[in-house]
Structures are given as structure tokens and as C-alpha cells.
Amino acid sequence: MNKNAIHRVLDQYGLQCDEGPRIGGEFGPYEQSSRLNLYRKRIQQLIDTNHAYRCFCSESRLALLRKDALRQNTIPKYDRRCRDIDIQTSQRRAESGESFVVRFKTDKQDVTFKDEVYGIVTQSLDESDMVLIKSDGFPTYHFANVVDDEAMKISHVNIA
């Protein structure tokens, strides 16, 4: 769906933006392709603080992991093969042009937080290390959404 179609649908339902690509505002630019430097800066901070890492695994290797998990009737997960590559080696491989994605480090843990609607919530996390930056250099929605909300000072969304 192109952006004109999206704007038509928003207009059709009477949804008005406080700011955005059509009306401007202080937190632009509003298209992810124009915000790549911001995402690069944030991803480098996560790599430098050891919260994220470059993954150099090929698509074919990842496909084999998925196939093996399905054969074993388990949920496909990345095996974290690249997680412990030291930062200098990772940087050298990236600078040499080797293709990579950037993954967020997650460990099995219980996480408790206060939700505005549901109150205190505890969830058990046992996920694979999710991709934050794709091999084309663009962020995944999950990463861009958090970075953009922080940069645009968005904490809540009200539909009233």
C-alpha cells in the first residue's frame, strides 16, 4: 500500500495526525528511509554496550536451522552462533563487506513491568535473538518503532 492510499484511509476514518509527512512538525523526517543515520547511531550504541551483535550466518544456514527444528517438532530459533564473535573481528568482517544482520541479545528470564491497563505483569522470555537491522541496512519494525518513539517523545497513543 503506498503512502497516498494510507493517507486516504486515515482521512476516511477521520484520523488526524498531530504531525507527520503531510503536515510537518518538530520530530521529522517521518519516513524510515530518511532516518537511517539515527538507526545506525542507536544500533552502534547497542553493539558497543554488548546488547547487540552482528550475525554473519547465511540464509541457507538459517533455513537449515528452521528445517531441523521443524523436523524435531520444536519452535525454530536462531542458535546464537555469531553471538560471541569479538567486536574487533565483527567490525573487521563488516568493513570487508561481509553480509550481516544485527541481532539483539536476549536471555531466558522473567520480566516484570507495570502496564498502564493491566497493572503489574510478569512474562517469561525464552526467545531467539531477534534481528534489529536487516542485511540491507534497514531496521526491522520492532527496532525502528522503539527508536522513533523515543526520538519523537511518544509514550502513549490515544485514540479518542
Salt bridges, closest charged atoms under 4 A:
ASP11 OD2 - ARG22 NH1 3.09
GLU31 OE2 - LYS3 NZ 2.74
ASP68 OD1 - ARG71 NH2 3.39
ASP79 OD2 - ARG61 NH2 2.51
GLU98 OE2 - ARG93 NH2 2.59
ASP107 OD1 - ARG83 NH2 3.07
ASP126 OD2 - LYS77 NZ 3.54
ASP129 OD1 - ARG80 NE 2.99
ASP129 OD2 - ARG83 NH1 3.43
ASP148 OD1 - ARG35 NE 2.81
GLU150 OE1 - ARG42 NH2 3.15
